Amino acid sequence: MDEHKEFLEANRTGQEMLATIPHALSARYDRRIGRIVVRLSSGLDISFSPHDAQGLETATGEQL
């Protein structure tokens, strides 16, 4: 397979994955509830405490 065909196949596979596998669209810190909220492409929001995420456990609200 030549490079151009490999490139086209990789793009097709990537588009298929984006359409079928949930992925993060955005992330924000919600000060009101004190949690990181991640919105997925499926419409689902997942939240977690910054204390549960390595590297965020000591961050201030402003840093988050």
Beta strands, then each sheet from edge to edge (+ up, - down):
strand 1: 24-30
strand 2: 35-40
strand 3: 45-48
sheet 1: 1+ 2- 3+
end
